[in-house]
Amino acid sequence: MTDSGAAYLEVMKEFFGKWVARVTFLDQLAAQGHEEEALLLACCYVETLGNSLYADKREESKRTFVRVLAEHGGNAAFGLVHPNQLREWLRRYPGKRGARLAEELKIPLEQLVGQLFTKAQILQALEQHLDPQDREWLEPRLWHATYAAIVYTNVRSEAVHNFPAINVSFGQTVFDGVPLPDVNYSLVGPALKAVLAYCGDVSLSSGKYYGHDFAHLFHSKDSGT
């Protein structure tokens, strides 16, 4: 490795070292009785890291937030579908299809309440109630009903627009036979650390921030240069 290459990696290590310091501060903030503030910042940091990690996808912030928690948040529950959340999302979806499916799937989804499902599992459970066109429409949109999406909608967005957000509880809902944890800093803090660790690893191993050549990634094709 050249001297310039080594120096570049040192700068990158310093960059992620500052991120580690920010997250450590959130632990201290929560321990000092400011868990609501720590939770809000943790959610915002997850979103920021997700937007950088998936910069090449150019997806909306909610999608990257959900995706990064599901893929790198260190908890398999994040990517699973919550039946009640699915019906609520369908009910709020603009247009007639969402309202129709919310009504048609009301009883089948009520029968599934109490646990989380993989996307394949919930599609299989609803198979006899979905025609092929509705199934094709629903499958790529199931992420809106995941545990991670609940974190985004009920905590991250709620705290940003109506601080503080209240902790979200799930009653008797279980995952792998264990009660689903409440959404609070004890859940999101460790997930943030797992996401940050992945971002640091992929950056240092590739020699590119978040694994991307950002100068090339955001180069305008219409600039003529």
Buried (B, 14 or more C-beta within 10 A) or exposed (E): EEEEEEEBBEEBEEEBEEBEEBBEEBBEBBEEEBBBBBBBBBBBBBBBBBBBBBBEEEBEBBBBBBBBBBBBBBBEBBBBBBBBBBBBBBEEBEEEBBBEBBEBBBEBBEEBEBBBBEBEBBBEBBEEBBEEEBEEBBBEEBBBBBBBBBBBBBBBBBBEEEEBBBBBEBEEBEBEEEEBBEBBBEBBBBBBBBBBBBBBEBBBEEEBBBBBEEEEEEEEEEEEE
